Amino acid sequence: MRTCICLPWKKTLPSLGVVREKTQIVLARNLEGLPFPSSRFFRPLFSEEVERRVAGVICGEGRGFGFLRRQDEEGTVSFIRERKGQKFGVVLGSGDHLRIFSERMAPLRRADFEVVRRFDRWLERFLDYAFDPQWGYLTASPQWMGTGLKIFVWLHLPALSLVYGEDQVLQWFRERQEFIVSGYGGTREPVAHVFEITNRYTLGVTEEEIFRGMSWIERKVIQWERSIREILRNSDLHRRTLLEKVQEAGKDLAREDDTKGKKILDFLSLLCFGQEEGIFARRRGCNGMSVGTWVEERLKTIPLRGVCGDILEFLGVSLGRIRDDV
């Protein structure tokens, strides 16, 4: 048995139009009278002061928020709580003194938005935020100044990418000036047909306007993707075309010695898409081609941490052991 890629499907039936998406709501805040984290005067003295003040509020005796303190390899401290698929908490010193966030693999929800806002208002009762009557909340980056609110939406759009091409999809987004679109993690081109969308403006708009705008673009794009998926799913010609593309992509990967990570992840994206939509049967996407034959070797050539690892998780693909051919 070979170590390779495992496709741990959560459902036995096709998803039929369910678009994979992930959302994150972030509020950037800084404490009055302390240098920004971007300043060379900030660390380490003031980073300890920020943690002392924030921890004193959210972890004080009797608070009962259920946060766990975590510290990554770079020394960034966060207080995180995970419940019912939602990750919620505060990250300290990452760009700003504190960033309050909510994240989940689900559509954008008003309930998550309100949780972040309520927690922010509660913290403001105990912490003196850096605030200017004209410019709003002061942040280390001008791109966050004002409301300090950024909403990120990641969408898996294989059908649109297949029919129109990634460049055309990106161009459609860019014609809407109020949004910024990129690949996962801010990369220039989408990988695995995953697009990252966020609001461009934080100054001169309200938090409510930002939320409504992001909700609108999310609904519109998902509706567009679903309509194309339905066409592909209900057309024998399109089903055969997609199957042929996946088979050909798999053969190309098997032949090539030097394969870029994007090519591998784009292939996995189409494979997951075709199987989830019932366009072709699971474990029969590439006739005669064992996943262990090529994926194991190809994944050794690309880093599995960072963006690549996040995308594998986003697609529901994990490293493991399987016996069946794809």
C-alpha positions as CSV (number, residue, x, y, z in Angstrom):
1,M,0.0,0.0,0.0
2,R,1.5,3.3,-1.1
3,T,1.3,6.7,0.7
4,C,-0.5,9.1,-1.7
5,I,-3.6,11.2,-1.9
6,C,-6.8,10.3,-0.1
7,L,-10.1,11.8,-1.2
8,P,-12.2,11.6,2.0
9,W,-15.7,12.4,0.6
10,K,-18.1,13.4,3.3
11,K,-21.2,12.6,1.2
12,T,-22.1,9.4,-0.6
13,L,-24.2,11.3,-3.1
14,P,-23.1,14.1,-5.5
15,S,-23.3,17.6,-4.1
16,L,-25.2,18.9,-7.2
17,G,-24.4,22.5,-7.2
18,V,-23.0,23.0,-3.7
19,V,-20.0,25.4,-4.2
20,R,-17.1,25.0,-1.8
21,E,-16.6,28.3,0.0
22,K,-14.8,29.7,3.0
23,T,-15.4,33.0,4.7
24,Q,-13.4,35.2,7.1
25,I,-14.5,38.4,8.8
26,V,-11.6,40.5,10.3
27,L,-11.6,43.7,12.4
28,A,-8.3,45.5,12.8
29,R,-7.7,47.5,16.0
30,N,-4.8,49.3,17.6
31,L,-4.3,50.5,21.2
32,E,-3.9,54.2,21.8
33,G,-0.4,55.4,22.7
34,L,1.5,52.3,21.5
35,P,3.6,52.0,18.3
36,F,2.1,50.0,15.5
37,P,3.5,46.5,15.0
38,S,5.1,47.7,11.7
39,S,7.3,50.2,13.7
40,R,10.8,49.1,14.6
41,F,10.1,50.4,18.1
42,F,7.3,47.9,18.7
43,R,8.9,44.6,19.6
44,P,9.5,43.1,22.0
45,L,8.5,45.5,24.8
46,F,5.3,46.8,23.4
47,S,4.2,43.3,22.1
48,E,4.2,42.1,25.7
49,E,2.2,45.1,26.7
50,V,-0.4,44.5,24.1
51,E,-0.8,40.9,25.2
52,R,-0.9,41.9,28.8
53,R,-3.8,44.3,28.2
54,V,-5.8,42.1,25.9
55,A,-5.3,38.9,27.9
56,G,-6.3,40.8,31.0
57,V,-9.7,41.6,29.5
58,I,-10.6,38.4,27.6
59,C,-9.0,35.9,30.1
60,G,-9.9,37.7,33.3
61,E,-11.4,35.6,36.1
62,G,-15.0,34.8,35.4
63,R,-15.0,35.9,31.8
64,G,-15.9,32.4,30.5
65,F,-15.3,32.9,26.8
66,G,-13.5,29.6,26.4
67,F,-10.5,31.0,24.5
68,L,-7.3,29.0,24.3
69,R,-3.9,30.8,24.0
70,R,-1.8,29.7,21.1
71,Q,1.6,30.8,19.8
72,D,3.0,29.9,16.4
73,E,6.6,29.4,15.3
74,E,7.0,33.1,14.5
75,G,5.9,34.1,18.0
76,T,2.5,35.4,17.1
77,V,0.0,35.1,20.0
78,S,-3.7,34.4,19.5
79,F,-6.7,33.5,21.6
80,I,-8.9,31.1,19.7
81,R,-12.2,29.4,20.3
82,E,-13.6,26.7,17.9
83,R,-17.2,25.7,18.0
84,K,-19.6,24.1,15.5
85,G,-17.2,24.7,12.6
86,Q,-16.5,28.3,13.5
87,K,-13.0,29.5,14.4
88,F,-13.3,32.8,16.4
89,G,-10.8,34.8,18.3
90,V,-8.1,37.5,18.5
91,V,-4.7,37.5,16.8
92,L,-2.1,39.9,18.4
93,G,0.6,41.7,16.6
94,S,-0.1,40.4,13.1
95,G,-0.3,43.6,11.1
96,D,-2.1,45.5,13.9
97,H,-2.1,45.2,17.7
98,L,-5.2,43.0,17.5
99,R,-7.3,41.5,14.8
100,I,-10.7,40.1,15.8
101,F,-11.8,37.4,13.4
102,S,-14.4,34.8,12.6
103,E,-13.7,32.0,10.1
104,R,-15.6,29.0,8.8
105,M,-16.0,26.7,5.8
106,A,-19.4,28.1,4.9
107,P,-21.2,30.9,3.2
108,L,-21.0,34.4,4.7
109,R,-23.3,34.6,7.7
110,R,-24.8,37.7,9.3
111,A,-24.6,35.9,12.7
112,D,-20.8,35.6,12.4
113,F,-20.6,39.2,11.4
114,E,-22.6,40.3,14.4
115,V,-20.5,38.1,16.8
116,V,-17.3,39.9,15.6
117,R,-18.9,43.3,16.0
118,R,-20.4,42.7,19.4
119,F,-17.1,41.3,20.7
120,D,-15.3,44.4,19.3
121,R,-17.7,46.8,21.0
122,W,-17.3,44.9,24.3
123,L,-13.5,45.0,24.1
124,E,-13.7,48.7,23.4
125,R,-15.2,49.2,26.8
126,F,-12.0,48.1,28.4
127,L,-9.3,49.0,25.9
128,D,-8.5,52.5,24.5
129,Y,-8.5,52.1,20.7
130,A,-6.5,54.4,18.4
131,F,-9.4,56.4,16.9
132,D,-9.6,59.7,14.9
133,P,-13.0,61.5,14.4
134,Q,-12.1,62.1,10.8
135,W,-10.2,59.0,9.8
136,G,-11.9,56.4,12.0
137,Y,-9.9,53.5,13.5
138,L,-6.2,54.0,12.9
139,T,-4.4,51.0,11.4
140,A,-0.9,50.1,10.4
141,S,-1.9,49.9,6.7
142,P,-4.0,52.6,5.0
143,Q,-5.9,49.8,3.2
144,W,-7.6,49.0,6.6
145,M,-8.1,52.5,7.9
146,G,-11.6,53.7,8.7
147,T,-13.8,50.8,9.7
148,G,-10.8,48.4,9.9
149,L,-13.1,45.8,8.5
150,K,-12.1,43.3,5.8
151,I,-14.3,40.4,4.7
152,F,-12.7,37.6,2.8
153,V,-14.6,35.1,0.7
154,W,-12.9,32.1,-1.0
155,L,-14.9,30.4,-3.8
156,H,-14.2,27.2,-5.7
157,L,-15.2,28.1,-9.3
158,P,-14.1,25.2,-11.6
159,A,-17.1,25.4,-13.9
160,L,-16.6,29.1,-14.7
161,S,-12.9,28.6,-15.1
162,L,-13.4,25.7,-17.4
163,V,-16.0,27.4,-19.6
164,Y,-14.8,31.0,-19.7
165,G,-11.2,30.7,-18.6
166,E,-9.6,32.1,-15.4
167,D,-8.5,35.3,-17.1
168,Q,-12.0,36.1,-18.1
169,V,-13.4,35.4,-14.7
170,L,-10.7,37.7,-13.1
171,Q,-11.5,40.4,-15.6
172,W,-15.2,40.3,-14.7
173,F,-14.3,40.8,-11.0
174,R,-11.9,43.6,-11.7
175,E,-14.5,45.6,-13.5
176,R,-16.2,45.9,-10.1
177,Q,-13.9,48.5,-8.5
178,E,-15.2,47.9,-5.0
179,F,-13.8,44.4,-4.7
180,I,-10.3,43.0,-4.9
181,V,-9.9,39.5,-6.4
182,S,-6.9,37.2,-6.5
183,G,-5.9,33.6,-6.0
184,Y,-5.9,32.0,-2.6
185,G,-3.7,33.9,-0.2
186,G,-3.4,36.9,-2.5
187,T,-1.5,35.0,-5.3
188,R,-1.6,36.6,-8.8
189,E,-3.4,33.7,-10.4
190,P,-5.9,31.3,-9.0
191,V,-4.7,27.8,-8.0
192,A,-7.1,24.9,-8.0
193,H,-9.7,27.4,-9.4
194,V,-10.1,29.0,-6.0
195,F,-10.7,32.7,-6.0
196,E,-10.2,35.1,-3.1
197,I,-12.5,38.1,-2.9
198,T,-12.4,41.0,-0.4
199,N,-13.7,44.5,-0.1
200,R,-11.4,47.2,-1.5
201,Y,-12.7,50.1,0.7
202,T,-12.7,50.4,4.5
203,L,-12.7,54.3,4.6
204,G,-15.8,56.2,3.7
205,V,-18.1,53.3,4.1
206,T,-19.9,51.7,7.0
207,E,-19.4,48.2,8.4
208,E,-23.0,47.4,7.3
209,E,-22.3,48.6,3.7
210,I,-19.2,46.4,3.5
211,F,-21.1,43.3,4.7
212,R,-24.0,43.9,2.3
213,G,-21.6,44.4,-0.7
214,M,-19.7,41.2,0.1
215,S,-22.9,39.3,0.5
216,W,-24.1,40.5,-2.8
217,I,-21.0,39.5,-4.8
218,E,-20.9,36.1,-3.1
219,R,-24.5,35.3,-4.0
220,K,-24.1,36.6,-7.6
221,V,-21.0,34.5,-8.3
222,I,-22.3,31.4,-6.7
223,Q,-25.5,31.7,-8.7
224,W,-23.4,32.1,-11.9
225,E,-21.2,29.0,-11.0
226,R,-24.3,26.9,-10.3
227,S,-25.9,27.7,-13.6
228,I,-22.8,26.6,-15.5
229,R,-22.6,23.4,-13.4
230,E,-26.1,22.5,-14.2
231,I,-25.4,22.9,-17.9
232,L,-22.3,20.7,-17.6
233,R,-24.2,18.1,-15.5
234,N,-27.2,17.8,-17.9
235,S,-25.3,17.6,-21.2
236,D,-23.8,14.3,-22.3
237,L,-21.4,16.2,-24.6
238,H,-20.1,18.4,-21.8
239,R,-19.8,15.5,-19.4
240,R,-17.6,13.6,-21.9
241,T,-15.6,16.7,-22.5
242,L,-14.8,17.2,-18.8
243,L,-13.9,13.6,-18.4
244,E,-11.6,13.8,-21.4
245,K,-9.9,16.9,-20.0
246,V,-9.4,15.2,-16.6
247,Q,-8.0,12.1,-18.2
248,E,-5.7,14.1,-20.5
249,A,-4.5,16.3,-17.6
250,G,-3.7,13.1,-15.6
251,K,-1.7,11.7,-18.5
252,D,0.3,14.9,-18.9
253,L,1.1,14.9,-15.2
254,A,2.3,11.3,-15.5
255,R,4.5,12.1,-18.4
256,E,6.1,15.3,-17.1
257,D,9.2,15.2,-14.9
258,D,8.9,18.9,-13.7
259,T,5.4,19.7,-12.7
260,K,4.3,23.0,-11.1
261,G,2.1,22.9,-8.0
262,K,-0.6,24.8,-9.9
263,K,-0.9,22.1,-12.5
264,I,-1.3,19.4,-9.8
265,L,-3.8,21.3,-7.8
266,D,-5.8,22.3,-10.9
267,F,-6.1,18.7,-11.8
268,L,-7.3,17.7,-8.3
269,S,-9.8,20.6,-8.5
270,L,-11.4,19.3,-11.7
271,L,-11.3,15.7,-10.3
272,C,-13.1,16.8,-7.1
273,F,-15.6,18.9,-9.1
274,G,-16.5,16.1,-11.6
275,Q,-17.0,13.6,-8.8
276,E,-19.0,15.8,-6.5
277,E,-21.3,16.9,-9.3
278,G,-21.9,13.3,-10.4
279,I,-20.4,14.0,-13.9
280,F,-18.3,10.9,-13.6
281,A,-18.2,8.1,-11.0
282,R,-15.9,8.4,-8.1
283,R,-12.6,6.4,-8.2
284,R,-13.0,6.2,-12.0
285,G,-12.0,9.6,-13.2
286,C,-8.7,8.5,-14.9
287,N,-8.9,5.0,-16.3
288,G,-5.9,2.9,-15.5
289,M,-4.1,5.7,-13.6
290,S,-3.3,5.0,-10.0
291,V,-3.1,8.1,-7.8
292,G,-0.1,6.6,-6.2
293,T,1.7,6.4,-9.5
294,W,2.0,10.2,-9.9
295,V,0.6,12.2,-7.1
296,E,3.0,10.9,-4.5
297,E,6.0,11.9,-6.5
298,R,4.6,15.2,-7.8
299,L,3.6,16.4,-4.3
300,K,7.2,15.9,-3.2
301,T,8.2,18.7,-5.5
302,I,6.0,21.4,-4.0
303,P,5.7,22.7,-0.5
304,L,2.6,21.3,1.4
305,R,2.6,24.1,3.9
306,G,1.1,27.6,3.4
307,V,-1.1,28.2,0.5
308,C,-0.8,24.7,-1.0
309,G,-1.7,23.0,2.3
310,D,-4.7,25.4,2.8
311,I,-6.0,24.6,-0.7
312,L,-5.8,20.8,-0.2
313,E,-7.8,21.3,3.0
314,F,-10.2,23.6,1.2
315,L,-10.8,20.9,-1.5
316,G,-11.3,18.2,1.2
317,V,-8.1,16.4,0.0
318,S,-5.8,15.0,2.7
319,L,-2.6,13.0,2.6
320,G,-3.3,9.4,3.5
321,R,-3.4,5.9,2.1
322,I,-5.7,4.4,-0.5
323,R,-5.8,1.3,-2.6
324,D,-8.2,2.3,-5.4
325,D,-7.4,4.0,-8.6
326,V,-8.9,7.4,-9.2
